[in-house]
Amino acid sequence: MSRAPLIALEGVHYSYRPDRPVLRGINLVLYEGDFVALMGENGSGKSTLAKLIVGLLRPSKGRVLVDGMDTRSASVAELARRVGYVAQNPERMLFAGTLLEEVGFALRNFGIADLSEVEVRVREALSLVDLKKPLEASPHLLSTGEKHRLAIACALAMRPRALVLDEPTTGLDFRHILQLAQLLSDLNRRGVAILLITHDMYLAAEFCRRVLLLHEGSLVADGPPDAVLTQVDLLRRCSLIPLQVTQLSLALNDRGFGRPCVTTASFVREFVRHIRAQEP
């Protein structure tokens, strides 16, 4: 798969008020095939960054490029064909009377008038999220987990190259979180780049291949999970609690345990290596 840049932020600043900057000089590149967690304390600028990427906001300074287009001059419709967006509390985005109307709304709104084409793409999007319901079913009668999948289907109907999700696991139990994570992994394997805003350290460690860390509007870390999520002091400064498996591996470090771990699987591998190294 090509690693061509898909989204680029160049020296991006943003302020809702002149005296209160939210983002400060963000330089960031996201690539095709990326599966990225965007983390940080409340108020660090995560949601603002997401809205800048999809064109709902324009940078106060610097520029945001999506597939080479400057978001300052591109329309929201043009951007939606490239980057899908699922806002916080996605079930609140649902308003239509049927699944066909809900998922097809953006398609019709952005100029696809052929009803047969709309239906084909609605069925395709619902299939991608494994939502097996009749097209005439009401979105409002779905379970919470199904509503989350439906909100993702609404974005996927535009066949975007990337998907930005803002805290999509809010209100979900662990089983539904795993189902959602598996869905995002499946979409990523199909070629959709994923930018996941989350506070869930487990989700970031187990499923994402890259972690971005925002603190007070600045990007303070960018790397693989085992490099970013083991920086305990930095995480705590960002109001994030290190994973228990990370804390345990660090506590064992003075006994020669080795590198800190962020997943159970990596801890077991390191533990077995450590035990074998002690054998005579």
C-alpha positions as CSV (number, residue, x, y, z in Angstrom):
1,M,0.0,0.0,0.0
2,S,1.3,3.5,-0.9
3,R,2.5,5.7,2.0
4,A,1.6,8.9,0.2
5,P,0.6,11.7,2.5
6,L,-3.2,12.0,2.8
7,I,-3.6,14.7,5.4
8,A,-1.1,17.3,6.4
9,L,-1.2,20.1,9.0
10,E,1.5,22.8,8.5
11,G,2.1,25.2,11.3
12,V,-1.6,25.1,12.3
13,H,-2.9,27.5,15.0
14,Y,-6.5,27.9,16.0
15,S,-8.3,30.2,18.5
16,Y,-11.9,30.5,19.3
17,R,-11.0,33.8,21.0
18,P,-7.9,35.9,20.2
19,D,-6.6,35.7,23.8
20,R,-7.2,31.9,24.1
21,P,-5.3,29.8,21.6
22,V,-6.5,26.2,21.3
23,L,-3.9,24.8,18.9
24,R,-0.3,26.1,18.7
25,G,1.8,25.4,15.7
26,I,0.7,21.8,14.9
27,N,2.8,20.1,12.2
28,L,1.4,16.6,11.4
29,V,1.2,14.2,8.5
30,L,-1.2,11.3,8.2
31,Y,-0.7,8.6,5.6
32,E,-2.8,6.2,3.7
33,G,-3.2,3.1,5.7
34,D,-2.6,4.8,9.1
35,F,-4.4,3.7,12.2
36,V,-3.8,6.5,14.6
37,A,-4.9,7.3,18.2
38,L,-5.1,11.0,19.1
39,M,-5.0,11.5,22.8
40,G,-4.6,14.2,25.4
41,E,-6.4,15.8,28.3
42,N,-9.8,17.5,28.0
43,G,-9.4,20.8,26.4
44,S,-6.1,19.9,24.7
45,G,-7.5,20.6,21.2
46,K,-8.3,17.1,20.0
47,S,-11.9,17.8,18.7
48,T,-10.7,21.2,17.3
49,L,-8.0,19.4,15.3
50,A,-10.6,16.9,14.0
51,K,-12.9,19.7,12.9
52,L,-10.0,21.4,11.1
53,I,-9.2,18.3,9.1
54,V,-12.8,17.8,7.9
55,G,-13.2,21.5,7.1
56,L,-15.8,22.4,9.8
57,L,-13.2,25.0,11.0
58,R,-10.5,26.9,9.2
59,P,-7.1,27.5,10.8
60,S,-6.3,30.9,12.3
61,K,-2.8,30.4,10.9
62,G,-1.1,27.8,8.8
63,R,-2.9,25.4,6.5
64,V,-4.5,22.0,6.4
65,L,-4.2,19.9,3.3
66,V,-6.4,16.9,2.5
67,D,-5.4,14.9,-0.5
68,G,-3.5,18.0,-1.6
69,M,-6.4,20.3,-1.3
70,D,-6.2,23.3,1.0
71,T,-9.3,23.2,3.4
72,R,-9.5,27.0,3.3
73,S,-10.7,26.9,-0.3
74,A,-12.2,23.4,-0.5
75,S,-15.9,22.8,0.1
76,V,-17.2,20.6,2.9
77,A,-18.7,18.3,0.2
78,E,-15.3,17.9,-1.5
79,L,-13.6,17.1,1.8
80,A,-16.4,14.6,2.8
81,R,-15.6,12.5,-0.2
82,R,-12.1,12.1,1.2
83,V,-12.5,12.2,4.9
84,G,-15.5,10.9,6.8
85,Y,-16.3,12.3,10.3
86,V,-18.1,10.8,13.2
87,A,-18.7,13.3,16.0
88,Q,-18.9,12.7,19.7
89,N,-22.1,11.0,20.9
90,P,-22.8,9.8,17.3
91,E,-26.3,8.6,18.2
92,R,-27.2,12.3,18.5
93,M,-26.4,12.7,14.8
94,L,-29.3,10.4,13.8
95,F,-32.5,12.2,12.7
96,A,-34.2,10.4,9.8
97,G,-37.1,7.9,9.9
98,T,-35.4,5.0,8.1
99,L,-31.9,3.6,7.6
100,L,-32.2,4.4,3.8
101,E,-32.9,8.1,4.5
102,E,-30.3,8.3,7.3
103,V,-27.4,6.9,5.4
104,G,-28.5,8.3,2.1
105,F,-28.9,11.9,3.3
106,A,-25.3,13.0,2.7
107,L,-25.3,11.3,-0.7
108,R,-28.4,13.2,-1.9
109,N,-27.3,16.4,-0.2
110,F,-24.0,16.3,-2.1
111,G,-25.6,15.8,-5.5
112,I,-26.3,12.1,-6.1
113,A,-29.8,12.2,-7.5
114,D,-30.1,8.6,-8.8
115,L,-32.1,6.8,-6.2
116,S,-30.8,3.4,-7.3
117,E,-27.2,4.6,-6.9
118,V,-28.1,5.9,-3.4
119,E,-29.5,2.6,-2.4
120,V,-26.5,0.7,-3.7
121,R,-24.2,2.8,-1.6
122,V,-26.4,2.7,1.4
123,R,-26.4,-1.1,1.3
124,E,-22.6,-1.1,0.8
125,A,-22.1,1.1,3.8
126,L,-24.4,-0.9,6.0
127,S,-22.6,-4.1,4.9
128,L,-19.2,-2.6,5.8
129,V,-20.3,-2.0,9.4
130,D,-22.2,-5.4,9.5
131,L,-25.5,-3.8,10.3
132,K,-28.1,-6.3,9.1
133,K,-31.3,-4.4,9.3
134,P,-34.0,-3.6,6.6
135,L,-33.6,-0.3,4.9
136,E,-37.0,0.8,6.2
137,A,-36.0,0.1,9.8
138,S,-36.0,3.1,12.2
139,P,-32.5,4.3,13.4
140,H,-34.1,5.3,16.7
141,L,-35.0,1.7,17.6
142,L,-31.4,0.4,17.2
143,S,-29.2,-0.5,20.2
144,T,-26.5,2.0,21.3
145,G,-23.8,-0.2,19.6
146,E,-25.9,-0.4,16.4
147,K,-26.4,3.4,16.4
148,H,-22.6,3.9,16.6
149,R,-22.1,1.6,13.6
150,L,-24.9,3.4,11.7
151,A,-23.2,6.8,12.3
152,I,-20.0,5.3,10.8
153,A,-22.0,3.9,7.9
154,C,-23.3,7.4,7.2
155,A,-19.7,8.6,6.8
156,L,-18.6,5.5,4.8
157,A,-21.4,6.0,2.2
158,M,-19.3,8.8,0.7
159,R,-16.5,6.2,0.2
160,P,-13.9,8.3,2.0
161,R,-10.2,7.4,2.1
162,A,-10.0,8.3,5.8
163,L,-12.3,8.3,8.8
164,V,-12.0,10.6,11.8
165,L,-13.9,9.5,14.9
166,D,-14.2,11.7,18.0
167,E,-14.5,9.5,21.1
168,P,-16.8,6.9,19.5
169,T,-16.7,4.5,22.4
170,T,-18.4,6.9,24.9
171,G,-21.2,5.1,26.6
172,L,-20.2,1.7,25.3
173,D,-19.5,-1.3,27.5
174,F,-16.3,-3.3,27.0
175,R,-17.9,-5.9,24.6
176,H,-19.2,-3.1,22.3
177,I,-15.9,-1.3,22.5
178,L,-14.1,-4.5,21.2
179,Q,-16.7,-4.9,18.4
180,L,-16.2,-1.3,17.4
181,A,-12.4,-1.7,17.5
182,Q,-12.6,-4.8,15.3
183,L,-14.9,-2.9,12.8
184,L,-12.3,-0.1,12.6
185,S,-9.5,-2.7,12.1
186,D,-11.5,-4.3,9.3
187,L,-12.0,-1.0,7.6
188,N,-8.3,-0.1,8.0
189,R,-7.4,-3.4,6.3
190,R,-9.6,-2.4,3.4
191,G,-7.5,0.7,3.0
192,V,-9.4,3.3,5.1
193,A,-7.0,5.4,7.2
194,I,-8.3,5.8,10.8
195,L,-7.8,8.8,13.1
196,L,-9.4,7.8,16.5
197,I,-9.7,10.4,19.2
198,T,-9.8,8.5,22.5
199,H,-9.0,8.4,26.1
200,D,-9.0,4.6,26.1
201,M,-5.4,3.6,26.6
202,Y,-6.2,-0.1,26.0
203,L,-7.8,0.7,22.7
204,A,-4.8,2.8,21.6
205,A,-2.3,0.1,22.7
206,E,-4.0,-2.9,21.2
207,F,-5.4,-1.6,17.9
208,C,-3.5,1.5,16.8
209,R,-0.1,1.6,15.2
210,R,0.6,5.2,16.0
211,V,-0.2,7.5,18.9
212,L,-0.4,11.3,18.8
213,L,-0.4,13.1,22.1
214,L,-1.7,16.7,22.5
215,H,-1.0,18.8,25.6
216,E,-2.3,22.3,26.0
217,G,-2.7,22.7,22.2
218,S,0.8,21.4,21.3
219,L,1.8,18.1,19.8
220,V,4.2,16.6,22.4
221,A,4.5,13.0,21.2
222,D,4.1,11.1,17.9
223,G,5.2,7.5,17.6
224,P,4.3,3.8,18.0
225,P,2.2,2.9,21.1
226,D,5.1,1.2,22.8
227,A,7.2,4.4,22.5
228,V,4.5,6.9,23.5
229,L,2.4,5.0,26.0
230,T,5.4,4.1,28.2
231,Q,6.3,7.7,28.9
232,V,4.7,7.7,32.3
233,D,5.6,11.2,33.4
234,L,4.4,12.7,30.1
235,L,1.1,10.7,30.2
236,R,0.4,11.9,33.7
237,R,1.1,15.5,32.7
238,C,-1.6,15.0,30.0
239,S,-4.0,13.6,32.6
240,L,-3.7,10.1,31.2
241,I,-3.2,7.1,33.5
242,P,-0.6,4.6,32.2
243,L,-1.9,1.0,31.6
244,Q,-1.6,-1.4,34.5
245,V,0.6,-3.7,32.4
246,T,2.9,-0.8,31.7
247,Q,3.2,0.1,35.4
248,L,3.8,-3.6,36.3
249,S,6.6,-4.0,33.6
250,L,8.2,-0.7,34.8
251,A,8.0,-1.9,38.4
252,L,9.9,-5.1,37.4
253,N,12.5,-3.2,35.5
254,D,14.9,-3.0,38.5
255,R,14.9,-6.8,38.5
256,G,16.1,-7.0,34.9
257,F,12.7,-7.5,33.3
258,G,13.6,-5.5,30.2
259,R,11.6,-3.0,28.1
260,P,8.3,-1.6,29.3
261,C,5.1,-3.1,27.8
262,V,1.8,-1.7,26.7
263,T,-0.1,-5.0,25.8
264,T,-0.7,-8.2,27.7
265,A,0.8,-10.2,24.8
266,S,4.1,-8.2,24.8
267,F,4.3,-8.5,28.6
268,V,3.9,-12.3,28.4
269,R,6.6,-12.5,25.7
270,E,9.0,-10.4,27.8
271,F,8.2,-12.3,30.9
272,V,8.9,-15.6,29.2
273,R,12.2,-14.2,27.9
274,H,13.1,-13.0,31.3
275,I,12.4,-16.3,33.0
276,R,14.4,-18.2,30.4
277,A,17.3,-15.8,30.9
278,Q,17.4,-16.8,34.5
279,E,17.6,-20.5,33.8
280,P,21.0,-22.1,34.5
